[in-house]
Amino acid sequence: MKRNIKMWYIALIVVLITGCEATRNDNKTNNNEPTINELCVVSYNLENLFDYTDDPENNGDDEYLPTDKKEWDAEKYQTKLNNLSEVIRAIDSVDLPEIIGVCEIENRKVLEDLIATDILKNAGYGISHEESPDPRGIDVALIYKKSHFKYLKHEPIKVISKDGKTYPTRYILYTQGTINNDTFHIFVNHWSSRRGGEEDSEHKRIAAAKTLRNYIDENILNSNPDANIIIMGDMNDEPQNESLSETLNAKNNNPPEEGELYNVMYELDLVDIGSYSYKNKWIMLDNIIISPNLLNSEKGFICKDAVGTVFYDERFLYYNSKADEYIPSKTYGGDKYYGGYSDHLPVYMFLINQTAKNNHE
């Protein structure tokens, strides 16, 4: 892997995204609340964020107890929380990200502990979460700044298989809220892994994509083609895979063709930039997908420069492998404790308020 070329490419993207930092919250809406001019939207797989107490209804947490081989305890748990909050702050050190979709969390409590860390405790984060039937006991959730995103409701969406049965996997979490009085529809995903082989497990991810696409079409786009939709998470597939490009119909056409969504990570994937390292190869398993209204619009929010970013730049996120490759620093390798952050890198995008921008011009 030509690491130096990739780092140069990422650095260029970061300059494009952050070089003209918008002034946030400098206007007023009709109800005298601050107008939000820029948002940082993050998707981050937290890699097995479990607490250290036993949940008798969740066998998936057995290996994350003080009595197990991993010897997971209060000290290691707090280190993990501090590490993750450090990453979140580093993504947007000025204001902290406004919207964060997270994967691989045990329960609501671990999120409450995360947003209570010294780094995040003053951000005013709220939580949207629902327990899922996943056999490992992990869920997805949404963290949001209550001052920016006005929560309205949330709903867990069950993944339906080809034969009409419900998969015992993570729910797709749908959260609805408003920003600047505009309604946003946010979907956090963690699709089935590639365990057992990418091809043999592909049908599960296609089922998740079909479930999500049907829900969006029937409940949102059919009545409002200009809806603001954000889809994110660890899909365990790359942008060019069938589940994302065909079933969900998320591509990289700008402007999108009729019926298409837009994957802001697609262009990075084309040049082998990814969020996860597998056998010393970077692959884009973490995706952020938006509706056309968030790509090209004269009012409201749009994705800045129509591109997302993988958070490569902070060296503390990595360790140097035996193959002399820098890969994400994990919490564990098997039962060996490394004390790292996550085996995934976070991905993110900035949304800018076109209405405010045009009013300033």
Steps between C-alpha positions, in 0.01 A plus 500: 500500500625840409433655837662836426284553192186420699593733781562779247160435344325506836684817601378665179141402575527629856621836366205515261252416773633707786685782325202731486354434843152645521397712794247297699192622679532865400142557380157464657198303385146628524468355851820678615701179513851500349519413131736209444738575215720192501472144630755225543341157443704197612463124467719295735518130588613507864622137499325312779421775745381283790475593865656261754185385682311184416166527325324166564284553191800554274742210455698709255660698781656196671845562354492861621495426870780514759478122539558419132832451320493861382481619862285794393458727800416855610845635421511358147142611439579858603810499281286392206249779567775760526664374182176519302419847628849609397430386144163676491658824616783471246253472210364847575709660773325838466141405576488118532290311243129572505372161380674166565373160390667221698524121466596215734368636828361270768224722635390854571708516816832484316393801295398687812845427641665609173330838482575552872878487444692821571546569130133464401303586814439865409384431143138443600464171313177304485457131414269307268522125558303178498600154623529254211480117484860465384648176643824679594302758692617803301290786368520820300409845628499868420667770709398857423544849638165592647565867423528424128284194431149511645400140557147406390486120503688179428407154375688168479471339157523121489701349215278272290648206309409392148248248632331761719657401830669735745876470532623488864742784435546866582200718436533787256439801722287777351503836677301804393575852612527858383791732430416864432136386492574265206420133555785248479471123470808317632562126471783327690599155373724209588440232241597134534871424491692312231561211737476176307613670182402819319293326233329251731392776739411757234131414498468628858635844410285513189200424723596791728538731201164393358330544838644850530421602143140382527453690826643822357294480181172409668521724804701802386584553132161405357343791688800735499757454219704789643539349846827540691629145551829387654591129499816393677675219679714192461340323206772233477488568127677752282330766287535297180348182648153395388329572834595869488533588132209295364255403775520827694575679170768722655759606244735788420311676221483873560225595448344163583279337241133447579454278805868504595657589830857633529782326687748767615765231563483357147775713343742414780431131454590530131856597598528223764448721802311317772387504860606146591823309439468134403814302416688827454242631253276797574131447425207739537256315725370818664275709278307824507220532246275800441189585306534725191358795692813500720727502197364779284263756643476879501363503853547292811799271553727337244809279534808719482693429178282189449763284670549319826821438690666214684666616820855393413710785625554442870793263556374399846232291327751254359757243589778381272445136405765236439446560128601863559148621429317754711162354589233605752598442861250250643395445858577128479669258267329176597530500879811720500433849628644784292308788654428656163203681354312301235570270208309746280580859415212747520363654181333838486365783287414864547160641414483872430192719510444634148230740614734673744783498245283664233376762744861598571590536130 
